[in-house]
């Protein structure tokens, strides 16, 4: 445990940020997982809705700096590829 006042404050700030970031990162992961399950089920309407939800969650996490914007773009791209493959 830190003894210096500034280090103690920094630890508190880091913990607050970690808790906040965890929520958005978890939402993104969950929505991507739901989208993948929907893609496997081959229900077109449900798949579209779940993928849009996943894209929104990824964009939100990227805009807040929780994940890198290229990371979000890569994940969205992979989801879109899976949808296109499903339609063939």
HELIX and SHEET records of a PDB file:
HELIX    1   1 UNK A    5  UNK A   41  1                                  37    
HELIX    2   2 UNK A   44  UNK A   63  1                                  20    
HELIX    3   3 UNK A   69  UNK A   87  1                                  19    
END                                                                             
